[in-house]
Amino acid sequence: MKHSKKAFIKKVVFFALSGAMILFIWYNSLQPPDASAQASGAVSDAIRSVFDALHIPLSPDAFILVYLRKIAHFLEYAVLGTLLSFLVICNYRVRLQNIINILFVGVLTAVCDETIQIYTGRGSVLTDVWIDISGVFAAVFLIFLFHRLFATRRRRA
């Protein structure tokens, strides 16, 4: 009984965290252009101050903002891929269909994300969809690779 209750709790936690991550991604897409630029600018300023303190020169602000936004896209979706991967690992047998389902959720979330941005006046960029999908794919690949390596080691021991 304890094992099934523990598994149920893991399932609920990872499902809720995955849903919360999707909502966080979409919430960021709902922000108007000026609010989004302000948030990116604040992070850019913080990064610039760290690099300035270390006496490391940085490129112009516009350059930093572009790459900062792209990195943020990748990381948001890598976190989503990680959460969905743990949902599968903790609650289901790891099968190809489950991995495909995770990737489908990631792609669907990315497409919806960019579609939302069309209606907020920020515009949609196809390269952002590819960056988002790359974040999910990278996380899923690494998580299942490590799972496979460590699961194999545990069985041998």
C-alpha positions in Angstrom: 0.0 0.0 0.0 2.8 2.4 0.9 4.5 1.8 -2.5 1.4 2.6 -4.5 0.7 5.7 -2.4 4.3 6.9 -2.8 4.0 6.3 -6.6 0.7 8.2 -6.7 2.3 11.1 -4.9 5.2 11.2 -7.3 2.9 11.1 -10.3 0.8 14.0 -8.9 3.9 16.1 -8.0 5.6 15.7 -11.4 2.3 16.1 -13.3 1.6 19.3 -11.3 5.1 20.6 -11.8 5.0 19.9 -15.5 1.6 21.7 -15.8 3.0 24.6 -13.8 6.0 24.9 -16.1 3.7 25.0 -19.2 1.6 27.7 -17.5 4.8 29.6 -16.6 6.0 29.4 -20.3 2.6 30.6 -21.6 2.4 33.3 -18.9 5.7 34.7 -20.2 4.3 34.7 -23.7 1.3 36.6 -22.6 3.4 39.5 -21.5 3.2 42.6 -23.7 6.4 43.6 -25.6 7.4 46.3 -23.2 7.0 44.1 -20.1 9.0 41.3 -21.7 11.7 43.7 -22.8 11.9 45.1 -19.2 12.2 41.7 -17.7 14.9 40.7 -20.2 16.7 44.0 -19.6 16.7 43.5 -15.8 18.3 40.0 -16.3 20.7 41.5 -18.8 21.8 44.2 -16.4 22.4 41.7 -13.7 24.5 39.6 -16.0 26.4 42.7 -17.1 27.2 43.7 -13.6 28.6 40.3 -12.8 30.8 40.4 -15.9 31.8 43.9 -15.1 32.8 42.9 -11.6 34.9 40.1 -13.0 36.4 42.6 -15.6 35.2 40.6 -18.5 34.1 42.7 -21.5 30.7 42.0 -23.0 29.2 42.8 -26.4 26.6 45.6 -26.8 23.3 45.3 -24.9 21.2 44.4 -28.0 23.5 41.4 -28.7 23.2 40.2 -25.0 19.4 40.5 -25.1 19.0 38.5 -28.2 21.2 35.6 -26.9 19.7 35.9 -23.4 16.2 35.4 -24.8 17.3 32.4 -26.9 19.0 30.8 -23.9 15.9 31.4 -21.8 13.8 29.7 -24.4 16.1 26.7 -24.4 16.3 26.5 -20.6 12.5 26.8 -20.1 11.9 23.9 -22.4 14.8 21.9 -21.0 13.1 22.2 -17.6 9.8 21.1 -19.1 11.5 18.1 -20.8 13.2 17.2 -17.5 9.9 17.3 -15.5 8.0 15.2 -18.1 10.9 12.7 -18.2 10.8 12.3 -14.5 7.1 11.9 -14.6 7.5 8.9 -17.0 10.5 7.4 -15.1 8.9 7.6 -11.7 5.4 6.3 -12.8 5.6 4.3 -16.0 7.7 1.8 -17.8 10.2 3.6 -20.1 9.0 2.9 -23.6 9.5 4.5 -26.9 5.8 5.6 -26.9 6.2 7.5 -23.6 9.2 9.3 -25.0 7.3 10.2 -28.1 4.5 11.5 -25.9 6.9 13.7 -24.0 8.3 15.1 -27.2 4.8 15.7 -28.6 3.9 17.7 -25.5 7.0 19.8 -25.9 6.4 20.5 -29.5 2.7 21.3 -28.9 3.7 23.6 -26.0 6.3 25.4 -28.2 3.8 25.9 -31.1 1.1 27.2 -28.7 3.8 29.5 -27.1 4.7 31.2 -30.3 1.0 31.4 -31.4 0.2 33.2 -28.1 2.9 35.7 -28.9 1.2 36.6 -32.2 -1.8 37.9 -30.2 0.3 39.8 -27.7 1.9 42.0 -30.3 5.4 40.4 -29.9 5.2 38.4 -33.0 6.1 34.8 -33.6 9.5 33.6 -34.7 10.0 30.1 -36.1 13.6 29.9 -34.8 12.2 30.2 -31.3 10.1 27.1 -31.9 13.2 25.2 -33.0 15.1 26.4 -30.0 12.2 25.4 -27.7 12.0 21.9 -29.3 15.8 21.6 -29.0 15.6 22.3 -25.2 13.0 19.5 -24.8 14.9 17.0 -27.0 18.2 17.7 -25.2 16.7 17.2 -21.7 14.8 14.1 -22.7 17.9 12.6 -24.4 20.2 13.3 -21.4 17.7 12.2 -18.8 16.8 8.9 -20.5 20.5 8.3 -21.3 21.5 8.6 -17.7 18.5 6.6 -16.6 19.5 3.8 -19.0 23.1 3.8 -17.8 22.2 3.9 -14.1 19.3 1.4 -14.4 21.6 -1.0 -16.2 24.3 -0.6 -13.5 21.7 -1.2 -10.7 20.6 -4.4 -12.3 24.1 -5.7 -12.6 25.0 -5.0 -9.0 
